Amino acid sequence: MQIIHHGAVNGVTGSCHQLDVNNHTNNISSYLIDCGLFQGAETAGKSSAEQLQIDFSIDNIKALIVTHCHIDHVGRIPYLLAAGFNQPIYATTATAALLPLVIEDALKVGVTRDQTLIQACLSRLKKLLVPIDYNQWFLLPINPVPKNSVINGDTFTKAKLKFKPAGHILGSAYVEIDLTGPKNHHRVVFSGDLGATYAPLLASPKSPYRADTLVIESTYGDKNHQGRKDRSKQLKNIIESAVKDNGVVLIPAFSIGRTQELLYEFEHIIYRNKNNPMWQNIDIIVDSPMAANFTQQYRQFKTLWDNEAKNKLAQGRHPLDFNQLTTIDSHQDHLAVINYLDSVNKPAIIIAASGMCTGGRISNYLARFLPKSTTDVLFVGYQAQGTTGRDIQNYGPQGGYVYINDQKIDIKAVIHTISGYSAHADQHNLINFVKRMHHKPSHIRIVHGDDEAKQALAKEYRKLIPTAEIVIGKEC
């Protein structure tokens, strides 16, 4: 058995990992876990074609396993299909429902507006998609071991897969792959992206019973988030301070996950502040058709919500649909809203993608409102190196500038960051994920993080399991 990484090994994007089984024989079986897009600094020095190409052989790949449908985990799937991939694509039931929407949007934004080509790609994707419920073992296709091969402790004749809730976004999962043979049993766990504990809407992930080999993300491997009460209070305080001058508050947020968590939190704040006219009257605008579609999917899959969210529904509250919420659909309406907000002396909260400000409708808001001192920009998620979001975080407090759509934009807006709303597990969560395993891994590969985060997490794992082999990033 061996694991090869085709992304998210030196940084936090482009997640794509290949598990090779029986690679000592002439009938190898391989499984691909995610096939994501590179973003930010990880695209530096690469042409668009180089960033997107499938530069590895797919001849032995028996299946693609999707942990969740964020673009840095699924964005290269159209190019995988174009390269001739024609094997099953396994995903949780909710992810299978969301994935075509994500891929369609990615094609429209980054590849083509030709509806015939888009539909051809989506049709092929849907034929290969196999929805699987959480917590169910199912067999993976595996090539038979050739008769002339040596059957040793590293030979496996059976492979099975289970999706376990990861608590990151709707449908997200970590993956257990169980390999068995005449002389061996080995369990490999791929974390995908793990969610933070006590996040709204989705239940926290529970550790697997066993992992022999663990491939784990480390986005916040060197940081801990604020507690939920603290971050909710900070969100409320920032908004109340920000709108005193009647300026707009811009919140870049991913269409899946972060947007829904923010809506949930705003509904909670509005409900608890019934006597505060500001909270009862402020407009909260979600300017993203994609986010609106995903919010509808969150409502459809409310059986996956945590108990707190379900209790609110039982009380007749609607955490993702309340009076002050407005959703913008068409591009014409999007431009009209920007012009309207720019012409009136009226506060508003705008949530728009992309979450790292690398494109999407948030770019138009930033270009118009960053030069205004009455504007506040609130970051609630990780900003990768080389992204516009990271540049605004770094240079905004200094009164610097950024380039948006090839235009130099001065930053006079006030910049805020609340890390507690990240959909990623923090260091404490990542340590507990391993600590709470009954059978702890003897081999850990740390991926999907900046170097400092990976090193810090590795240090903690070495304390926890001194005998384990810990491999970091570039060493993988």
N, C-alpha and C positions, 0 to 999 in steps of 0.2 A: 504494500500500500504506500502511496505517496500523494502529497498535496502540492499542486502547482498554482501559483497566484498570477492572475492576468489583470489585476487592478486592486486598488485599496490596500496596497502593501507599503507604499512609501508615503501615502497621504490618506485622505478621508473620502475620496470619490472613486468611481470606476469599479465598484465591488464586483469581483468575478473570480471564483475559486474552483479549481478542478480537482476532484478526488479520483485518483487512479487506483483500481483494484486489480490485483493479480498482474502487476506490471512486470513480473519476472517470467511471465509466460508469453506465448505468441498470440494470445487471445484476450487482450486487456479489455476491461470495461471501465468507462469513465463517466462521471456525473459532474455536471456543471452547476454550481450553486451561485445564482445571480449572474447578470450580464449587464452591468451598469455603465453609465456615461461618466466620462472624466469632466471635471469642472475646475475653474479657477486656475491656480498656479500649476496644476498638474497637466494643463494643456499647453504650457509655455514651450515654444520651439517646435510644436507639432502643427502640421496643417490639419484642416478639418477632416480630410480623408484619413490621415494617420491616427487622429483621435478616435475615429469611429470604426476603423477596420477591425475585422476579426483576424488577428495575426497569429492564430494558433490553429492547429489541426482539429477538425471536428469529427474525424473519421471514426473514432472509438467512443464518442460521447453517446451514451444510451438515454440520457434524459437531462432536461434543464429543471432545476428546482429553484423556485422563486420564494424568497423569504418575505418580501413585501414590495409594494409598487412605487416607492420613491424613485425618481429618475436616475439617481446615482447607483441604483441597484437593477434597473430594468431598461435603461435608455439605449443600450446596444442590441436589444432583442431584434429590432427590424433588420439590422445588419447581420445578425446571426442567421435569420431566416433567409436573407439574400445570399448568404454564403452556402446555402443548401441544407441547413439544419431541418430535419424532418422527423424528430423524435418527440415523445411526450413532454409537455411542459406542466409540471406539477405545482400547484399553489393551493392555499386555503380557499374555501368557498368564497369568502369576502374578497380576497385578493383577486381571484379569478373574475369576479364581477367588476372590480375597479380597473384591472390591467388594460383592457381594450380602450377605456377612456383615456388613460395616461399615454398609451402608445399613440393613439389618434392625435392627441394634443402635441406630443413630441414631434410627430411627423409634420404637422401643420406649421409648427414654429421653426423647426430646424432642417426640414428636408424638402417638402413639396406641398403645394396647395392643390395638386391634381387629385381630385376626389376618386378617380378610377384607380390610381396607384395606391392611395390610402386604403380604399376598401379591399383591394386585392391583398394587401398586407394584413389587414384586420381579419379577413376571411380565413387566411392561412393560420393566423395566430389562434383564432377561436377553435379551429379544427384540432389543433394540437393541445389546447388547454384541458387539463384534467383537474377539476375541483375536488379537494379532499377536506373533510372535516378535521377539526383539531382532535388530538389525542387518540388517533387511530393508526395502528401499524398497517402498512400495506407494502406489498412486495415490489421491489425495483427490478427492471429487466437486467439480467446479468448473463454474460457469455459463459457457456460451459467451459470447464477447464479441459484443455486438450489431454487426450489419454497418455501422450508421451511426456507430459509435464511432471515434474517432481512435486508431489503433494507434501508440503512442509507447513510449518506453523504460520506462514504468511499467505497461505492459499485459502481463498474464500469461495464458497459455492452458493451462498445465499446472501442477498442484501435486502433490507427493508427500511422503510422511512416512516417517521412520525413528525407531524407538525405540532409544536407546543406554543401557546400564546406568549408573545414577546412584549405586549403592552406598549408598543412604539406608535403604531398607527392602526387604523381599522384593518383587520386581516393579517397583521404582521405576525411572524412566527420565528422561533428558532427551530433548528432542524436536528433531529437525532437520526443518524444512519447506523444501523446495526449490521455488522458483517460477521458471518459465521462460516466455519469450515470444519473439516474433519478433526482438526487439531487446535482450533483457535476461535476466539470470540472477541471482537473489538468494536467498541462504540465510538463513533466520531460525532461531535456536536459542533455545528456552525451557528454562532449566535445571531447572525444577521445584525440588525440594530435592536438593542434592548431598550425598553422604555424605562423611564424613571418611576420610582415608587410614588404612590399617592398622587399620580397625575389624574386630572379629571377624565371622565368618560370610560376609560379602559382599565381593566384590572391589572395589577402589577404582575410581572412574570414570576413564575415559581421555578426554582432550580430543578434541573433533571436529577434523577436518582444517581445516574452514572455517566461518566465521560472518561474514556481512555485517552482520546485526543480531543483537544478543544481549540477551535479557531474562534477568537473573540475580538469584538470591536473595542476601541479604546478612545473614542472621540473625547470623552471627558475623563480620561484615565488619570489626570493630574488635578482634577477639580471636584468640589462638591457643590451641589445646588443649594439654594435657599430652601427653607421649609415652606410648605404650601401656604400657611397662614401669613408668613412674612412676605412671600412674593405677591400674594393677593392684595395685601395692604400696600405694598410698594406700587403695584399696578394702579390701584385706586388713587394713591397720593400723586403719582406722576401725571395721571390724566387730569385730576382736579387742578393741579398747578399749571399744567400745559394749556388748558383752555381758558384761563383767566384773561389772556390777551386776545381771545377769540380767534386764535390760530388753529390750524389743522394739526392733527396727530397722525403721522404715517407709520403704519406697522407692516414691514415686509414679512410675509408669512407663507409657508408652503401651503398649497391648496389642500393637501391631504394631511390631516393630523393637527398641525398647529392652528390653522384657522378655526377648526371645530372646537379645540380646547379654549381658544380665546373667546369664542362666542359663548361657550358654557360659563366661563368665568365672568364675562360681562353681564350675562343674565343673572348670575348669582349676586353681583354687586348691585345691580339695579333693583333686584328683589329686596335686598337688605337696606336699601336707601330710598324707601318709598316717600319719605318726606323731604328729599333733597331735589329741588326743581332741576338742577343741572343734570343729574342722572336720569330723571324722568323725561327729559326733553332732548338730550343730545342725540344726534344722528350717528349711527354706527353703520358704515357702508362697507359691504364686501364687494369689491370690484373685481370679480373673476367668475365667468361662467363655469369654469372648471371647478372652482371651490364650491359653487352652488350645487353642481352635480354630485360632488363628493359628500356634501352635507346631506343631500337627499339619501345617499347610500348609507351614511351613518345612521339616519333615522330608520332606514329599512332594516339594518342589522342591529337594532337596539337590543336584541337578545345577547349581544356581545358586550354591552355596556356593563360597568361595575354597579354594585348595589346602590351606591349613593345616587347615581344618575337615574337608575330605575325608580328609586323612591320619589325623586322629583316628578317623574312622569305620573306616578300614582297619585301625587298631590294635585295634578292638573296643571303643572308647570311645563313649559316647553323650552328646555335649555338651548335648543338650536333654532328657535323660531319665536321671536318676541317683537313687541310693538315698534321699538326704535330701529329695528334691523331693516336695512334696504339692500337689495342685491342688484348689481348692475350687470346687464347682459351684453348688449351690443357694443361694438367699438365706437359707434356714433354717440351712444349714451355715455360711454366712458369719457370721451373728449368733452362732452357737454358738462359733465360733473366737474371736471378739472376747471373749466372756464367759469362755471358758476361759483365754485368755492374760492376762486381767485378774485371774484368781483364783489363778494359779499363779506361783511364783517361778522362771520358766524362760525363757531367751532364745529368740528366734526372729527370723528375717528374713522380712518380709512385703513382697511386691511386688504392688501393686494399682493400677488405673487410677482416675481419670484422671491423666495425666502432669503436668497443671498444677493438679491438686487442685480443679478446677471442678465436680466431681460424682463420681459413681461410688462404688465401694466404699471407696476410700481415705479418703473423707470421714468415714465412720463410724469408721474406725481413728483418724483425726486427732482427731475430737471426743472419743474416749474416752482417748487416750494422750498428746495434746499437753500436758495439765496435769501429767504425771508427769515428774519429774526423771530417772528411769531410762530414759526413752524417748530414742531418737535418730532423727532424720529425715534421710534422705540424698537430696539432689536430684542427679540424674544427667543432667538435660536442661534445656533453655531454659524459663524461666518468663516468660510474656508479662506486660506491664504490665496491672494490673487484675485479675489472677488471684489466687486464694487462695494458690497456690504462691509467687508473687512477694511477697505480703504476709508469708508465713511466713519467707521468706528475709530480708526487710527488717527485720521487727519481732521475730522470734524471738530473735536474739542479744541484743536489748535487754530481754528479759523482757516483751515486749508481748503483744498478743492479736490474734485474728482472729475473724471471724464465719463460722460454718459452720452451714448449715441454719437461719439466722436466730438462732443462739445465739452469745453471746460466749464464746469459748474462750481462757483464759489459756495462754500458751506457757511451759512450764518445761522442755520437752524440749531436748536439744542439737541444733543445726541444722548440717548439713554440706552442702557442695556440691562435686561433682567434675565440672568442665566437660568433662573429657576423654572422657566417655562420651556426649557429644552425638552424635546421628546426623547432625548437620549439619557440612558442611565449615567449617573455620575460615578466617581471613583468608589464611593462607599457601596453603591449598588453593584458595581462590577466585582468588587471583592466578595460581597455576600453571595453573588451568583455562584461562585466557586466554593466558598466556605460551606454553603448549605448542601452541597452534593455529598451523598453518603459514600460514594466511590469516586474519589477525586482523580483528576487527570494526571497522567505521568508525563504528558507532552502538551504544552500550551503554545499556540502561535498567536501573537498579538498583532492585529492588523487595524486598518481603518482608524488612523489617528495621526496627529502630528508627532514628531520624534519625541518631544518632551513628554507628551501624554503616554506614549508607549513605554518609555523608559521608566516613568514613575509607576505605572501599573505593574510592570515587570518586577520592580523592586518589592512591591507589596505581595505579589504572588510568590516570590522567592522566600519571603518570610513565612507565608502561609503553608507552602509545600516545598521544603528545602530540597527534596529529592527529585522534583519535577524538572524536566528539560524545558526551559523557557526560551522561545525563539522570537525575535523582534523584527518586524518590518523587513528591511532590506536583507536580513539574514535568511528570510524564509525561502 
